[in-house]
Amino acid sequence: MLANQFDAFFFDLDGVIYVGAKPLPHAVESLKRLRELRKEIRFLTNDPCTTREKTALRLSKLGIEAYESEVVTSGWATAQYLHTKGIKTAFVLGDEHLKWECEQMGILVNESNGIGENEAVVVGWNGNVTLTDLQKAALAIHYGATFIATSGDKSFPLPEGPVPAVGAVLQLLETSTGKRPIIVGKPHSLMFETALDTLPLHSKAVMIGDNPDTDVLGAHQIGLPAILVSNNHISFPSSIDFRNPDAVIQSLQELFDDGTIIRNWTKPSFSWPEKVKAGVAGIVMDDRQRVLLIKRADNGLWGIPSGHVEPGETVEQAMVREFKEETGLDVNIRRLIGVYSDPVSQAFEYPNGEISQFITVYFECEILQGSHVEKGEEALDINYFDPDKLPSDLLPMHPKWLEDALNKKQSPFIR
């Protein structure tokens, strides 16, 4: 049975342990049985409008044994993170619970809008936030305050329907500042790391939740298996989608059924991308069969000229434009070398934290007569290299691209 396969169980709350003011069927007795088996239990919630003590008390009133030390709220985990980063002052867009958690870590909650007075802007939830508060937060972020959020949840379910949550406020501030926040709550790793730090060394843990996009994705990103509580079969189109649960149960009672099977989760060697983008890359060789490479300004690595497909462009148009912008050269497309989408080599994390997977269309190009090399804004340097003497600081996927270009196979590669 699943209960015997793990030392520690991480539980989401709403939809797994209770709904509203009532525990879900079999939740109380299942948690009691896990304690009898001497399992470690942790309760993880993205709710920033509570404290660990209040969460444990709420569970106790439902007949569930729970202790403050077993609760990880997004507000508490956020305050812990601020403390580890040495932040002493913060402008907090949250209720009294989040402010209290910050103050317990020695952080001054400063509501002044003085420029540069706050080291961080912390976004939780407060239904009384005003436009003036948002303007203060945006200005503080603009002038260098660290931008941190308890979670990225865009909505919260009420009986009447979904209403805005923390993520809705984040999108407003991201749009107005051009900055992305550090997010602590699920599915981001900080929440899980905080919970794991409270366990005995070498504990084997599993996450149990009801949301594939937060509980399952978050657990898988940090390498933990994940069980989904649902009455429906949940499956995403790709078998390697991080949101696919390793087991689906209808109630916690199934943790003790011999027939409940969980697949082994092995974390792939790539980060989970937020989006998939279209890209182009092009190789040009001179009459000595040397390849043209640029040293990119964004990461300082050498690589084949490459870039994005912009709205309204064909891939050919994008390739011609990117080559011109990066090298000053006017080129023609000679042939298609291949299409590349392997996430191990094609998933990139940008300095702002965004992770995108590219589908890159790769061409062989020729330089138009009279065109001259001219370094663009995205290039630190441009040079020709012998394929056998490539620079050591070459983008990791580009040796394979070069190998494919030199292979005169007629049909395009699909990788």
LINMOBEL-V555605 format. One record per residue. N is the residue number from 0. NEAR is the number of other C-alpha atoms within 12 Angstrom. Layout:
((N & NEAR) (N & NEAR))
This chain:
((0 & 17) (1 & 33) (2 & 34) (3 & 24) (4 & 24) (5 & 28) (6 & 26) (7 & 35) (8 & 42) (9 & 46) (10 & 43) (11 & 45) (12 & 36) (13 & 31) (14 & 29) (15 & 38) (16 & 42) (17 & 30) (18 & 20) (19 & 17) (20 & 16) (21 & 22) (22 & 27) (23 & 27) (24 & 21) (25 & 23) (26 & 33) (27 & 27) (28 & 24) (29 & 31) (30 & 40) (31 & 22) (32 & 23) (33 & 31) (34 & 21) (35 & 15) (36 & 19) (37 & 16) (38 & 28) (39 & 34) (40 & 42) (41 & 41) (42 & 47) (43 & 47) (44 & 44) (45 & 50) (46 & 41) (47 & 45) (48 & 31) (49 & 32) (50 & 37) (51 & 33) (52 & 22) (53 & 22) (54 & 38) (55 & 28) (56 & 21) (57 & 28) (58 & 32) (59 & 23) (60 & 17) (61 & 24) (62 & 23) (63 & 30) (64 & 29) (65 & 30) (66 & 22) (67 & 25) (68 & 25) (69 & 33) (70 & 41) (71 & 47) (72 & 44) (73 & 51) (74 & 51) (75 & 45) (76 & 44) (77 & 53) (78 & 47) (79 & 31) (80 & 33) (81 & 38) (82 & 24) (83 & 17) (84 & 17) (85 & 18) (86 & 30) (87 & 27) (88 & 31) (89 & 44) (90 & 44) (91 & 48) (92 & 43) (93 & 41) (94 & 28) (95 & 22) (96 & 30) (97 & 39) (98 & 37) (99 & 25) (100 & 38) (101 & 42) (102 & 27) (103 & 21) (104 & 27) (105 & 20) (106 & 32) (107 & 29) (108 & 33) (109 & 27) (110 & 25) (111 & 22) (112 & 25) (113 & 18) (114 & 22) (115 & 24) (116 & 27) (117 & 33) (118 & 32) (119 & 44) (120 & 53) (121 & 54) (122 & 50) (123 & 49) (124 & 38) (125 & 26) (126 & 18) (127 & 14) (128 & 20) (129 & 15) (130 & 15) (131 & 15) (132 & 26) (133 & 32) (134 & 25) (135 & 34) (136 & 46) (137 & 40) (138 & 31) (139 & 35) (140 & 36) (141 & 26) (142 & 22) (143 & 19) (144 & 33) (145 & 35) (146 & 39) (147 & 43) (148 & 49) (149 & 52) (150 & 44) (151 & 35) (152 & 36) (153 & 23) (154 & 21) (155 & 22) (156 & 16) (157 & 13) (158 & 9) (159 & 7) (160 & 9) (161 & 13) (162 & 17) (163 & 21) (164 & 30) (165 & 39) (166 & 28) (167 & 23) (168 & 38) (169 & 38) (170 & 26) (171 & 24) (172 & 33) (173 & 27) (174 & 17) (175 & 20) (176 & 24) (177 & 17) (178 & 29) (179 & 29) (180 & 37) (181 & 32) (182 & 36) (183 & 43) (184 & 44) (185 & 46) (186 & 39) (187 & 35) (188 & 32) (189 & 37) (190 & 44) (191 & 44) (192 & 30) (193 & 33) (194 & 40) (195 & 35) (196 & 20) (197 & 25) (198 & 23) (199 & 15) (200 & 12) (201 & 12) (202 & 21) (203 & 23) (204 & 38) (205 & 45) (206 & 49) (207 & 50) (208 & 44) (209 & 37) (210 & 34) (211 & 33) (212 & 30) (213 & 36) (214 & 46) (215 & 42) (216 & 41) (217 & 43) (218 & 47) (219 & 40) (220 & 35) (221 & 34) (222 & 28) (223 & 37) (224 & 38) (225 & 45) (226 & 46) (227 & 41) (228 & 38) (229 & 23) (230 & 13) (231 & 14) (232 & 16) (233 & 25) (234 & 21) (235 & 15) (236 & 10) (237 & 9) (238 & 14) (239 & 22) (240 & 27) (241 & 36) (242 & 34) (243 & 34) (244 & 41) (245 & 37) (246 & 36) (247 & 33) (248 & 30) (249 & 28) (250 & 33) (251 & 40) (252 & 28) (253 & 29) (254 & 34) (255 & 24) (256 & 18) (257 & 14) (258 & 13) (259 & 23) (260 & 21) (261 & 28) (262 & 18) (263 & 17) (264 & 29) (265 & 18) (266 & 22) (267 & 20) (268 & 17) (269 & 25) (270 & 33) (271 & 35) (272 & 26) (273 & 21) (274 & 18) (275 & 22) (276 & 25) (277 & 29) (278 & 34) (279 & 41) (280 & 45) (281 & 50) (282 & 47) (283 & 43) (284 & 27) (285 & 18) (286 & 12) (287 & 12) (288 & 17) (289 & 20) (290 & 36) (291 & 38) (292 & 40) (293 & 43) (294 & 31) (295 & 28) (296 & 19) (297 & 18) (298 & 19) (299 & 19) (300 & 26) (301 & 33) (302 & 42) (303 & 44) (304 & 49) (305 & 41) (306 & 33) (307 & 32) (308 & 26) (309 & 18) (310 & 12) (311 & 10) (312 & 17) (313 & 17) (314 & 29) (315 & 31) (316 & 27) (317 & 33) (318 & 42) (319 & 37) (320 & 30) (321 & 33) (322 & 46) (323 & 31) (324 & 25) (325 & 36) (326 & 38) (327 & 26) (328 & 30) (329 & 26) (330 & 34) (331 & 26) (332 & 28) (333 & 21) (334 & 23) (335 & 31) (336 & 33) (337 & 31) (338 & 27) (339 & 32) (340 & 26) (341 & 23) (342 & 28) (343 & 22) (344 & 25) (345 & 34) (346 & 31) (347 & 30) (348 & 23) (349 & 16) (350 & 14) (351 & 16) (352 & 18) (353 & 21) (354 & 21) (355 & 29) (356 & 28) (357 & 33) (358 & 30) (359 & 40) (360 & 37) (361 & 42) (362 & 40) (363 & 36) (364 & 32) (365 & 25) (366 & 27) (367 & 19) (368 & 11) (369 & 10) (370 & 16) (371 & 16) (372 & 27) (373 & 21) (374 & 24) (375 & 23) (376 & 20) (377 & 28) (378 & 32) (379 & 22) (380 & 24) (381 & 31) (382 & 27) (383 & 28) (384 & 26) (385 & 19) (386 & 28) (387 & 15) (388 & 13) (389 & 25) (390 & 25) (391 & 17) (392 & 19) (393 & 25) (394 & 28) (395 & 20) (396 & 28) (397 & 33) (398 & 26) (399 & 24) (400 & 39) (401 & 37) (402 & 20) (403 & 29) (404 & 34) (405 & 23) (406 & 16) (407 & 16) (408 & 14) (409 & 13) (410 & 14) (411 & 21) (412 & 24) (413 & 17) (414 & 22))
